[in-house]
Amino acid sequence: MDLNLLVALDALLEENSVTAAADRLNLSPPAMSRTLARIRRATGDDILVRTGRTMVPTPRALELREETRDLVRRATAVLTPVRRLDLAGLNRHFTVRGHDALLAALAAPLIARVGATAPNVQLSLLAESAADQPDLARGQVDLEIGADEPGRPELSSEVAGADRLVLALRRGHPLAKGRVGLDKLVRMTFVTVSRRGRLHNAIDDALAERGLRRRVIASLPTSAAALDVVSRSDAVAVVAERVCRPASARLGLVTRRLPLELPPTQVVLTWHHRHDSDPAHAWLRGQVRDVLREATDGTAKSRPATGRLRGSA
């Protein structure tokens, strides 16, 4: 039995595409097509069948998906030697993608930490994309930082912290003085922060339960852009308190507690499970985790990493 077929099968079942699986394994599409033919002969099943322009897994393939993924993960762990990490000689390029406020809090201290201990390591810090992309699976991104736990079983994650949501407004705002109650809140004009351009979020749901509505005039892709609008208008925004504190202070903004019971926003690190036992990747995760814990004052304890988590990316 050629155990390489398991690796190819795992990629095919994860990507549902011969071309994408070939790209992930650094093979040509014809070579991956030949490998799929061998898998079909070995299993006696078509595995992937074409439906229009896409390929979909067969019922047998769906049965094999999780078991195949687990076998590949375990085999990788068995065949990966345990080695001591030489940070001074480590030569790696890591790509980290995340929410702009988290990257702003992370960038300077992370670059300083990495430069002091692993001078040959390079970092690329990328903004979130408007659409969800399987870049972790394809190896194009090493670590994602956001607020949501992943819904895909091939992704591992941990909660590195949490931050409270607060209302940000300019110092001279007509409603800036005193406590902000629901009556004030619904009189305000809001901008939201959404990489997908959404105007509705959990605040609207909480208000709707009380029979109230707020006025939202625009959405911005980043917290920095939203806070800039707030600093130059009577619009207000709801942002994470601690990670946005430096930007708010630079713009001369004030913050107020929300008159709503909303859960803290989580800080979640997400990576592909193939990096679970990679010492260099584990070191990077530790550096990012420590910086973000400091940025959020350690308001949430880290949870063990797992490849099966609830939630949606």
Disulfide bonds with the S-S distance in Angstrom:
none
